[in-house]
Amino acid sequence: MKKNMGSTDKIIRIIIALVIGVLYFTKVIEGTTALVLGVLAIIFLLTSFISFCPLYLPFGINTNKKPK
């Protein structure tokens, strides 16, 4: 599994996951919306920690800066 996420991409995903978590715990989002966004937040965190996003492959996206 080749890393295809750069540090900026990972930071943005972690921030979005944290915002979703705060919205959930402050009861701003509830029900189905909270469930869907919670799953999305977990996926964002997992992909950030492994530096790989499977959805980038079909589109040829690679935000990881390669060493020169």
mmCIF file of the N, C-alpha and C atoms, coordinates in Angstrom:
data_MODEL
# 
_entry.id   MODEL 
# 
loop_
_atom_site.group_PDB 
_atom_site.id 
_atom_site.type_symbol 
_atom_site.label_atom_id 
_atom_site.label_alt_id 
_atom_site.label_comp_id 
_atom_site.label_asym_id 
_atom_site.label_entity_id 
_atom_site.label_seq_id 
_atom_site.pdbx_PDB_ins_code 
_atom_site.Cartn_x 
_atom_site.Cartn_y 
_atom_site.Cartn_z 
_atom_site.occupancy 
_atom_site.B_iso_or_equiv 
_atom_site.pdbx_formal_charge 
_atom_site.auth_seq_id 
_atom_site.auth_comp_id 
_atom_site.auth_asym_id 
_atom_site.auth_atom_id 
_atom_site.pdbx_PDB_model_num 
ATOM 1   N N  . MET A 1 1  ? 0.853   -1.161 0.000   1.00 0.00 ? 1  MET A N  1 
ATOM 2   C CA . MET A 1 1  ? 0.000   0.000  0.000   1.00 0.00 ? 1  MET A CA 1 
ATOM 3   C C  . MET A 1 1  ? 0.908   1.236  0.000   1.00 0.00 ? 1  MET A C  1 
ATOM 4   N N  . LYS A 1 2  ? 0.847   1.966  -1.076  1.00 0.00 ? 2  LYS A N  1 
ATOM 5   C CA . LYS A 1 2  ? 1.677   3.141  -1.232  1.00 0.00 ? 2  LYS A CA 1 
ATOM 6   C C  . LYS A 1 2  ? 0.954   4.360  -0.656  1.00 0.00 ? 2  LYS A C  1 
ATOM 7   N N  . LYS A 1 3  ? 1.657   5.153  0.130   1.00 0.00 ? 3  LYS A N  1 
ATOM 8   C CA . LYS A 1 3  ? 1.042   6.339  0.741   1.00 0.00 ? 3  LYS A CA 1 
ATOM 9   C C  . LYS A 1 3  ? 0.688   7.353  -0.334  1.00 0.00 ? 3  LYS A C  1 
ATOM 10  N N  . ASN A 1 4  ? -0.546  7.867  -0.269  1.00 0.00 ? 4  ASN A N  1 
ATOM 11  C CA . ASN A 1 4  ? -0.975  8.845  -1.255  1.00 0.00 ? 4  ASN A CA 1 
ATOM 12  C C  . ASN A 1 4  ? -1.583  10.103 -0.627  1.00 0.00 ? 4  ASN A C  1 
ATOM 13  N N  . MET A 1 5  ? -1.317  10.311 0.661   1.00 0.00 ? 5  MET A N  1 
ATOM 14  C CA . MET A 1 5  ? -1.835  11.493 1.346   1.00 0.00 ? 5  MET A CA 1 
ATOM 15  C C  . MET A 1 5  ? -0.694  12.300 1.940   1.00 0.00 ? 5  MET A C  1 
ATOM 16  N N  . GLY A 1 6  ? -0.716  13.594 1.691   1.00 0.00 ? 6  GLY A N  1 
ATOM 17  C CA . GLY A 1 6  ? 0.276   14.487 2.259   1.00 0.00 ? 6  GLY A CA 1 
ATOM 18  C C  . GLY A 1 6  ? -0.137  14.962 3.642   1.00 0.00 ? 6  GLY A C  1 
ATOM 19  N N  . SER A 1 7  ? 0.759   15.701 4.285   1.00 0.00 ? 7  SER A N  1 
ATOM 20  C CA . SER A 1 7  ? 0.495   16.138 5.657   1.00 0.00 ? 7  SER A CA 1 
ATOM 21  C C  . SER A 1 7  ? -0.653  17.138 5.734   1.00 0.00 ? 7  SER A C  1 
ATOM 22  N N  . THR A 1 8  ? -0.768  18.028 4.758   1.00 0.00 ? 8  THR A N  1 
ATOM 23  C CA . THR A 1 8  ? -1.872  18.994 4.767   1.00 0.00 ? 8  THR A CA 1 
ATOM 24  C C  . THR A 1 8  ? -3.208  18.272 4.661   1.00 0.00 ? 8  THR A C  1 
ATOM 25  N N  . ASP A 1 9  ? -3.279  17.295 3.786   1.00 0.00 ? 9  ASP A N  1 
ATOM 26  C CA . ASP A 1 9  ? -4.495  16.501 3.606   1.00 0.00 ? 9  ASP A CA 1 
ATOM 27  C C  . ASP A 1 9  ? -4.872  15.789 4.904   1.00 0.00 ? 9  ASP A C  1 
ATOM 28  N N  . LYS A 1 10 ? -3.881  15.211 5.587   1.00 0.00 ? 10 LYS A N  1 
ATOM 29  C CA . LYS A 1 10 ? -4.141  14.510 6.842   1.00 0.00 ? 10 LYS A CA 1 
ATOM 30  C C  . LYS A 1 10 ? -4.635  15.476 7.921   1.00 0.00 ? 10 LYS A C  1 
ATOM 31  N N  . ILE A 1 11 ? -4.028  16.646 8.017   1.00 0.00 ? 11 ILE A N  1 
ATOM 32  C CA . ILE A 1 11 ? -4.429  17.626 9.028   1.00 0.00 ? 11 ILE A CA 1 
ATOM 33  C C  . ILE A 1 11 ? -5.862  18.088 8.798   1.00 0.00 ? 11 ILE A C  1 
ATOM 34  N N  . ILE A 1 12 ? -6.212  18.341 7.550   1.00 0.00 ? 12 ILE A N  1 
ATOM 35  C CA . ILE A 1 12 ? -7.586  18.774 7.235   1.00 0.00 ? 12 ILE A CA 1 
ATOM 36  C C  . ILE A 1 12 ? -8.586  17.689 7.618   1.00 0.00 ? 12 ILE A C  1 
ATOM 37  N N  . ARG A 1 13 ? -8.279  16.436 7.315   1.00 0.00 ? 13 ARG A N  1 
ATOM 38  C CA . ARG A 1 13 ? -9.186  15.338 7.659   1.00 0.00 ? 13 ARG A CA 1 
ATOM 39  C C  . ARG A 1 13 ? -9.347  15.187 9.176   1.00 0.00 ? 13 ARG A C  1 
ATOM 40  N N  . ILE A 1 14 ? -8.259  15.339 9.919   1.00 0.00 ? 14 ILE A N  1 
ATOM 41  C CA . ILE A 1 14 ? -8.333  15.234 11.377  1.00 0.00 ? 14 ILE A CA 1 
ATOM 42  C C  . ILE A 1 14 ? -9.160  16.374 11.955  1.00 0.00 ? 14 ILE A C  1 
ATOM 43  N N  . ILE A 1 15 ? -8.984  17.588 11.435  1.00 0.00 ? 15 ILE A N  1 
ATOM 44  C CA . ILE A 1 15 ? -9.765  18.732 11.913  1.00 0.00 ? 15 ILE A CA 1 
ATOM 45  C C  . ILE A 1 15 ? -11.248 18.515 11.637  1.00 0.00 ? 15 ILE A C  1 
ATOM 46  N N  . ILE A 1 16 ? -11.582 18.029 10.443  1.00 0.00 ? 16 ILE A N  1 
ATOM 47  C CA . ILE A 1 16 ? -12.991 17.769 10.120  1.00 0.00 ? 16 ILE A CA 1 
ATOM 48  C C  . ILE A 1 16 ? -13.570 16.715 11.056  1.00 0.00 ? 16 ILE A C  1 
ATOM 49  N N  . ALA A 1 17 ? -12.804 15.658 11.334  1.00 0.00 ? 17 ALA A N  1 
ATOM 50  C CA . ALA A 1 17 ? -13.277 14.609 12.246  1.00 0.00 ? 17 ALA A CA 1 
ATOM 51  C C  . ALA A 1 17 ? -13.492 15.164 13.651  1.00 0.00 ? 17 ALA A C  1 
ATOM 52  N N  . LEU A 1 18 ? -12.590 16.030 14.105  1.00 0.00 ? 18 LEU A N  1 
ATOM 53  C CA . LEU A 1 18 ? -12.746 16.636 15.429  1.00 0.00 ? 18 LEU A CA 1 
ATOM 54  C C  . LEU A 1 18 ? -13.977 17.540 15.491  1.00 0.00 ? 18 LEU A C  1 
ATOM 55  N N  . VAL A 1 19 ? -14.218 18.300 14.439  1.00 0.00 ? 19 VAL A N  1 
ATOM 56  C CA . VAL A 1 19 ? -15.402 19.174 14.399  1.00 0.00 ? 19 VAL A CA 1 
ATOM 57  C C  . VAL A 1 19 ? -16.673 18.332 14.453  1.00 0.00 ? 19 VAL A C  1 
ATOM 58  N N  . ILE A 1 20 ? -16.700 17.240 13.716  1.00 0.00 ? 20 ILE A N  1 
ATOM 59  C CA . ILE A 1 20 ? -17.871 16.353 13.759  1.00 0.00 ? 20 ILE A CA 1 
ATOM 60  C C  . ILE A 1 20 ? -18.052 15.795 15.163  1.00 0.00 ? 20 ILE A C  1 
ATOM 61  N N  . GLY A 1 21 ? -16.970 15.410 15.806  1.00 0.00 ? 21 GLY A N  1 
ATOM 62  C CA . GLY A 1 21 ? -17.054 14.904 17.180  1.00 0.00 ? 21 GLY A CA 1 
ATOM 63  C C  . GLY A 1 21 ? -17.597 15.943 18.146  1.00 0.00 ? 21 GLY A C  1 
ATOM 64  N N  . VAL A 1 22 ? -17.130 17.172 18.031  1.00 0.00 ? 22 VAL A N  1 
ATOM 65  C CA . VAL A 1 22 ? -17.622 18.252 18.900  1.00 0.00 ? 22 VAL A CA 1 
ATOM 66  C C  . VAL A 1 22 ? -19.097 18.511 18.641  1.00 0.00 ? 22 VAL A C  1 
ATOM 67  N N  . LEU A 1 23 ? -19.497 18.529 17.373  1.00 0.00 ? 23 LEU A N  1 
ATOM 68  C CA . LEU A 1 23 ? -20.913 18.748 17.054  1.00 0.00 ? 23 LEU A CA 1 
ATOM 69  C C  . LEU A 1 23 ? -21.790 17.637 17.626  1.00 0.00 ? 23 LEU A C  1 
ATOM 70  N N  . TYR A 1 24 ? -21.283 16.408 17.609  1.00 0.00 ? 24 TYR A N  1 
ATOM 71  C CA . TYR A 1 24 ? -22.045 15.290 18.163  1.00 0.00 ? 24 TYR A CA 1 
ATOM 72  C C  . TYR A 1 24 ? -22.174 15.406 19.681  1.00 0.00 ? 24 TYR A C  1 
ATOM 73  N N  . PHE A 1 25 ? -21.068 15.665 20.358  1.00 0.00 ? 25 PHE A N  1 
ATOM 74  C CA . PHE A 1 25 ? -21.098 15.699 21.820  1.00 0.00 ? 25 PHE A CA 1 
ATOM 75  C C  . PHE A 1 25 ? -21.797 16.931 22.388  1.00 0.00 ? 25 PHE A C  1 
ATOM 76  N N  . THR A 1 26 ? -21.926 17.983 21.580  1.00 0.00 ? 26 THR A N  1 
ATOM 77  C CA . THR A 1 26 ? -22.682 19.158 22.026  1.00 0.00 ? 26 THR A CA 1 
ATOM 78  C C  . THR A 1 26 ? -24.138 19.077 21.563  1.00 0.00 ? 26 THR A C  1 
ATOM 79  N N  . LYS A 1 27 ? -24.503 17.937 20.991  1.00 0.00 ? 27 LYS A N  1 
ATOM 80  C CA . LYS A 1 27 ? -25.877 17.643 20.552  1.00 0.00 ? 27 LYS A CA 1 
ATOM 81  C C  . LYS A 1 27 ? -26.375 18.593 19.458  1.00 0.00 ? 27 LYS A C  1 
ATOM 82  N N  . VAL A 1 28 ? -25.474 19.110 18.654  1.00 0.00 ? 28 VAL A N  1 
ATOM 83  C CA . VAL A 1 28 ? -25.870 19.933 17.508  1.00 0.00 ? 28 VAL A CA 1 
ATOM 84  C C  . VAL A 1 28 ? -26.370 19.023 16.389  1.00 0.00 ? 28 VAL A C  1 
ATOM 85  N N  . ILE A 1 29 ? -25.738 17.863 16.241  1.00 0.00 ? 29 ILE A N  1 
ATOM 86  C CA . ILE A 1 29 ? -26.212 16.879 15.273  1.00 0.00 ? 29 ILE A CA 1 
ATOM 87  C C  . ILE A 1 29 ? -26.698 15.651 16.038  1.00 0.00 ? 29 ILE A C  1 
ATOM 88  N N  . GLU A 1 30 ? -27.786 15.080 15.552  1.00 0.00 ? 30 GLU A N  1 
ATOM 89  C CA . GLU A 1 30 ? -28.384 13.920 16.206  1.00 0.00 ? 30 GLU A CA 1 
ATOM 90  C C  . GLU A 1 30 ? -28.964 12.981 15.159  1.00 0.00 ? 30 GLU A C  1 
ATOM 91  N N  . GLY A 1 31 ? -29.317 11.803 15.580  1.00 0.00 ? 31 GLY A N  1 
ATOM 92  C CA . GLY A 1 31 ? -30.016 10.843 14.733  1.00 0.00 ? 31 GLY A CA 1 
ATOM 93  C C  . GLY A 1 31 ? -29.182 10.329 13.580  1.00 0.00 ? 31 GLY A C  1 
ATOM 94  N N  . THR A 1 32 ? -29.837 10.206 12.430  1.00 0.00 ? 32 THR A N  1 
ATOM 95  C CA . THR A 1 32 ? -29.194 9.653  11.245  1.00 0.00 ? 32 THR A CA 1 
ATOM 96  C C  . THR A 1 32 ? -28.029 10.515 10.786  1.00 0.00 ? 32 THR A C  1 
ATOM 97  N N  . THR A 1 33 ? -28.178 11.817 10.869  1.00 0.00 ? 33 THR A N  1 
ATOM 98  C CA . THR A 1 33 ? -27.099 12.727 10.474  1.00 0.00 ? 33 THR A CA 1 
ATOM 99  C C  . THR A 1 33 ? -25.858 12.478 11.323  1.00 0.00 ? 33 THR A C  1 
ATOM 100 N N  . ALA A 1 34 ? -26.042 12.317 12.613  1.00 0.00 ? 34 ALA A N  1 
ATOM 101 C CA . ALA A 1 34 ? -24.919 12.059 13.511  1.00 0.00 ? 34 ALA A CA 1 
ATOM 102 C C  . ALA A 1 34 ? -24.262 10.717 13.181  1.00 0.00 ? 34 ALA A C  1 
ATOM 103 N N  . LEU A 1 35 ? -25.054 9.727  12.858  1.00 0.00 ? 35 LEU A N  1 
ATOM 104 C CA . LEU A 1 35 ? -24.525 8.411  12.526  1.00 0.00 ? 35 LEU A CA 1 
ATOM 105 C C  . LEU A 1 35 ? -23.690 8.462  11.245  1.00 0.00 ? 35 LEU A C  1 
ATOM 106 N N  . VAL A 1 36 ? -24.228 9.075  10.212  1.00 0.00 ? 36 VAL A N  1 
ATOM 107 C CA . VAL A 1 36 ? -23.524 9.161  8.935   1.00 0.00 ? 36 VAL A CA 1 
ATOM 108 C C  . VAL A 1 36 ? -22.242 9.977  9.086   1.00 0.00 ? 36 VAL A C  1 
ATOM 109 N N  . LEU A 1 37 ? -22.328 11.125 9.747   1.00 0.00 ? 37 LEU A N  1 
ATOM 110 C CA . LEU A 1 37 ? -21.139 11.956 9.935   1.00 0.00 ? 37 LEU A CA 1 
ATOM 111 C C  . LEU A 1 37 ? -20.132 11.285 10.866  1.00 0.00 ? 37 LEU A C  1 
ATOM 112 N N  . GLY A 1 38 ? -20.599 10.512 11.832  1.00 0.00 ? 38 GLY A N  1 
ATOM 113 C CA . GLY A 1 38 ? -19.708 9.784  12.720  1.00 0.00 ? 38 GLY A CA 1 
ATOM 114 C C  . GLY A 1 38 ? -18.901 8.727  11.971  1.00 0.00 ? 38 GLY A C  1 
ATOM 115 N N  . VAL A 1 39 ? -19.566 8.009  11.089  1.00 0.00 ? 39 VAL A N  1 
ATOM 116 C CA . VAL A 1 39 ? -18.864 7.023  10.268  1.00 0.00 ? 39 VAL A CA 1 
ATOM 117 C C  . VAL A 1 39 ? -17.846 7.723  9.370   1.00 0.00 ? 39 VAL A C  1 
ATOM 118 N N  . LEU A 1 40 ? -18.229 8.845  8.792   1.00 0.00 ? 40 LEU A N  1 
ATOM 119 C CA . LEU A 1 40 ? -17.316 9.623  7.955   1.00 0.00 ? 40 LEU A CA 1 
ATOM 120 C C  . LEU A 1 40 ? -16.104 10.098 8.761   1.00 0.00 ? 40 LEU A C  1 
ATOM 121 N N  . ALA A 1 41 ? -16.332 10.532 9.985   1.00 0.00 ? 41 ALA A N  1 
ATOM 122 C CA . ALA A 1 41 ? -15.236 10.989 10.846  1.00 0.00 ? 41 ALA A CA 1 
ATOM 123 C C  . ALA A 1 41 ? -14.280 9.845  11.159  1.00 0.00 ? 41 ALA A C  1 
ATOM 124 N N  . ILE A 1 42 ? -14.808 8.660  11.419  1.00 0.00 ? 42 ILE A N  1 
ATOM 125 C CA . ILE A 1 42 ? -13.958 7.498  11.695  1.00 0.00 ? 42 ILE A CA 1 
ATOM 126 C C  . ILE A 1 42 ? -13.125 7.144  10.466  1.00 0.00 ? 42 ILE A C  1 
ATOM 127 N N  . ILE A 1 43 ? -13.740 7.185  9.293   1.00 0.00 ? 43 ILE A N  1 
ATOM 128 C CA . ILE A 1 43 ? -13.010 6.901  8.060   1.00 0.00 ? 43 ILE A CA 1 
ATOM 129 C C  . ILE A 1 43 ? -11.917 7.937  7.840   1.00 0.00 ? 43 ILE A C  1 
ATOM 130 N N  . PHE A 1 44 ? -12.228 9.209  8.082   1.00 0.00 ? 44 PHE A N  1 
ATOM 131 C CA . PHE A 1 44 ? -11.227 10.271 7.943   1.00 0.00 ? 44 PHE A CA 1 
ATOM 132 C C  . PHE A 1 44 ? -10.049 10.028 8.876   1.00 0.00 ? 44 PHE A C  1 
ATOM 133 N N  . LEU A 1 45 ? -10.327 9.657  10.111  1.00 0.00 ? 45 LEU A N  1 
ATOM 134 C CA . LEU A 1 45 ? -9.246  9.409  11.064  1.00 0.00 ? 45 LEU A CA 1 
ATOM 135 C C  . LEU A 1 45 ? -8.397  8.205  10.652  1.00 0.00 ? 45 LEU A C  1 
ATOM 136 N N  . LEU A 1 46 ? -9.046  7.127  10.250  1.00 0.00 ? 46 LEU A N  1 
ATOM 137 C CA . LEU A 1 46 ? -8.300  5.934  9.835   1.00 0.00 ? 46 LEU A CA 1 
ATOM 138 C C  . LEU A 1 46 ? -7.412  6.211  8.628   1.00 0.00 ? 46 LEU A C  1 
ATOM 139 N N  . THR A 1 47 ? -7.969  6.875  7.630   1.00 0.00 ? 47 THR A N  1 
ATOM 140 C CA . THR A 1 47 ? -7.171  7.154  6.440   1.00 0.00 ? 47 THR A CA 1 
ATOM 141 C C  . THR A 1 47 ? -6.046  8.141  6.748   1.00 0.00 ? 47 THR A C  1 
ATOM 142 N N  . SER A 1 48 ? -6.257  9.025  7.701   1.00 0.00 ? 48 SER A N  1 
ATOM 143 C CA . SER A 1 48 ? -5.202  9.963  8.081   1.00 0.00 ? 48 SER A CA 1 
ATOM 144 C C  . SER A 1 48 ? -4.049  9.252  8.766   1.00 0.00 ? 48 SER A C  1 
ATOM 145 N N  . PHE A 1 49 ? -4.359  8.295  9.622   1.00 0.00 ? 49 PHE A N  1 
ATOM 146 C CA . PHE A 1 49 ? -3.310  7.600  10.355  1.00 0.00 ? 49 PHE A CA 1 
ATOM 147 C C  . PHE A 1 49 ? -2.506  6.633  9.485   1.00 0.00 ? 49 PHE A C  1 
ATOM 148 N N  . ILE A 1 50 ? -3.130  6.083  8.452   1.00 0.00 ? 50 ILE A N  1 
ATOM 149 C CA . ILE A 1 50 ? -2.386  5.178  7.576   1.00 0.00 ? 50 ILE A CA 1 
ATOM 150 C C  . ILE A 1 50 ? -1.860  5.893  6.324   1.00 0.00 ? 50 ILE A C  1 
ATOM 151 N N  . SER A 1 51 ? -2.206  7.153  6.137   1.00 0.00 ? 51 SER A N  1 
ATOM 152 C CA . SER A 1 51 ? -1.743  7.978  5.004   1.00 0.00 ? 51 SER A CA 1 
ATOM 153 C C  . SER A 1 51 ? -2.122  7.395  3.649   1.00 0.00 ? 51 SER A C  1 
ATOM 154 N N  . PHE A 1 52 ? -3.256  6.748  3.598   1.00 0.00 ? 52 PHE A N  1 
ATOM 155 C CA . PHE A 1 52 ? -3.708  6.136  2.353   1.00 0.00 ? 52 PHE A CA 1 
ATOM 156 C C  . PHE A 1 52 ? -5.209  6.291  2.220   1.00 0.00 ? 52 PHE A C  1 
ATOM 157 N N  . CYS A 1 53 ? -5.656  6.798  1.069   1.00 0.00 ? 53 CYS A N  1 
ATOM 158 C CA . CYS A 1 53 ? -7.081  6.921  0.795   1.00 0.00 ? 53 CYS A CA 1 
ATOM 159 C C  . CYS A 1 53 ? -7.410  6.096  -0.448  1.00 0.00 ? 53 CYS A C  1 
ATOM 160 N N  . PRO A 1 54 ? -8.201  5.028  -0.306  1.00 0.00 ? 54 PRO A N  1 
ATOM 161 C CA . PRO A 1 54 ? -8.515  4.174  -1.452  1.00 0.00 ? 54 PRO A CA 1 
ATOM 162 C C  . PRO A 1 54 ? -9.274  4.900  -2.564  1.00 0.00 ? 54 PRO A C  1 
ATOM 163 N N  . LEU A 1 55 ? -10.034 5.922  -2.220  1.00 0.00 ? 55 LEU A N  1 
ATOM 164 C CA . LEU A 1 55 ? -10.781 6.649  -3.245  1.00 0.00 ? 55 LEU A CA 1 
ATOM 165 C C  . LEU A 1 55 ? -9.890  7.509  -4.129  1.00 0.00 ? 55 LEU A C  1 
ATOM 166 N N  . TYR A 1 56 ? -8.669  7.764  -3.705  1.00 0.00 ? 56 TYR A N  1 
ATOM 167 C CA . TYR A 1 56 ? -7.737  8.543  -4.530  1.00 0.00 ? 56 TYR A CA 1 
ATOM 168 C C  . TYR A 1 56 ? -7.218  7.720  -5.710  1.00 0.00 ? 56 TYR A C  1 
ATOM 169 N N  . LEU A 1 57 ? -7.167  6.396  -5.574  1.00 0.00 ? 57 LEU A N  1 
ATOM 170 C CA . LEU A 1 57 ? -6.595  5.540  -6.614  1.00 0.00 ? 57 LEU A CA 1 
ATOM 171 C C  . LEU A 1 57 ? -7.291  5.658  -7.970  1.00 0.00 ? 57 LEU A C  1 
ATOM 172 N N  . PRO A 1 58 ? -8.625  5.509  -8.056  1.00 0.00 ? 58 PRO A N  1 
ATOM 173 C CA . PRO A 1 58 ? -9.263  5.566  -9.379  1.00 0.00 ? 58 PRO A CA 1 
ATOM 174 C C  . PRO A 1 58 ? -9.112  6.931  -10.056 1.00 0.00 ? 58 PRO A C  1 
ATOM 175 N N  . PHE A 1 59 ? -8.952  7.980  -9.260  1.00 0.00 ? 59 PHE A N  1 
ATOM 176 C CA . PHE A 1 59 ? -8.840  9.320  -9.823  1.00 0.00 ? 59 PHE A CA 1 
ATOM 177 C C  . PHE A 1 59 ? -7.400  9.761  -10.016 1.00 0.00 ? 59 PHE A C  1 
ATOM 178 N N  . GLY A 1 60 ? -6.457  8.942  -9.578  1.00 0.00 ? 60 GLY A N  1 
ATOM 179 C CA . GLY A 1 60 ? -5.047  9.262  -9.748  1.00 0.00 ? 60 GLY A CA 1 
ATOM 180 C C  . GLY A 1 60 ? -4.562  10.411 -8.875  1.00 0.00 ? 60 GLY A C  1 
ATOM 181 N N  . ILE A 1 61 ? -5.215  10.634 -7.762  1.00 0.00 ? 61 ILE A N  1 
ATOM 182 C CA . ILE A 1 61 ? -4.848  11.734 -6.860  1.00 0.00 ? 61 ILE A CA 1 
ATOM 183 C C  . ILE A 1 61 ? -3.739  11.276 -5.918  1.00 0.00 ? 61 ILE A C  1 
ATOM 184 N N  . ASN A 1 62 ? -2.755  12.121 -5.755  1.00 0.00 ? 62 ASN A N  1 
ATOM 185 C CA . ASN A 1 62 ? -1.671  11.833 -4.817  1.00 0.00 ? 62 ASN A CA 1 
ATOM 186 C C  . ASN A 1 62 ? -1.215  13.158 -4.211  1.00 0.00 ? 62 ASN A C  1 
ATOM 187 N N  . THR A 1 63 ? -1.539  13.413 -2.948  1.00 0.00 ? 63 THR A N  1 
ATOM 188 C CA . THR A 1 63 ? -1.150  14.658 -2.300  1.00 0.00 ? 63 THR A CA 1 
ATOM 189 C C  . THR A 1 63 ? 0.143   14.517 -1.514  1.00 0.00 ? 63 THR A C  1 
ATOM 190 N N  . ASN A 1 64 ? 0.736   13.327 -1.565  1.00 0.00 ? 64 ASN A N  1 
ATOM 191 C CA . ASN A 1 64 ? 1.994   13.078 -0.869  1.00 0.00 ? 64 ASN A CA 1 
ATOM 192 C C  . ASN A 1 64 ? 3.149   13.655 -1.699  1.00 0.00 ? 64 ASN A C  1 
ATOM 193 N N  . LYS A 1 65 ? 3.923   14.528 -1.099  1.00 0.00 ? 65 LYS A N  1 
ATOM 194 C CA . LYS A 1 65 ? 5.064   15.100 -1.808  1.00 0.00 ? 65 LYS A CA 1 
ATOM 195 C C  . LYS A 1 65 ? 6.181   14.070 -1.872  1.00 0.00 ? 65 LYS A C  1 
ATOM 196 N N  . LYS A 1 66 ? 6.646   13.812 -3.053  1.00 0.00 ? 66 LYS A N  1 
ATOM 197 C CA . LYS A 1 66 ? 7.698   12.820 -3.248  1.00 0.00 ? 66 LYS A CA 1 
ATOM 198 C C  . LYS A 1 66 ? 9.061   13.476 -3.055  1.00 0.00 ? 66 LYS A C  1 
ATOM 199 N N  . PRO A 1 67 ? 9.984   12.758 -2.454  1.00 0.00 ? 67 PRO A N  1 
ATOM 200 C CA . PRO A 1 67 ? 11.337  13.327 -2.285  1.00 0.00 ? 67 PRO A CA 1 
ATOM 201 C C  . PRO A 1 67 ? 12.014  13.531 -3.635  1.00 0.00 ? 67 PRO A C  1 
ATOM 202 N N  . LYS A 1 68 ? 12.776  14.613 -3.711  1.00 0.00 ? 68 LYS A N  1 
ATOM 203 C CA . LYS A 1 68 ? 13.442  14.940 -4.985  1.00 0.00 ? 68 LYS A CA 1 
ATOM 204 C C  . LYS A 1 68 ? 14.787  14.289 -5.087  1.00 0.00 ? 68 LYS A C  1 
# 
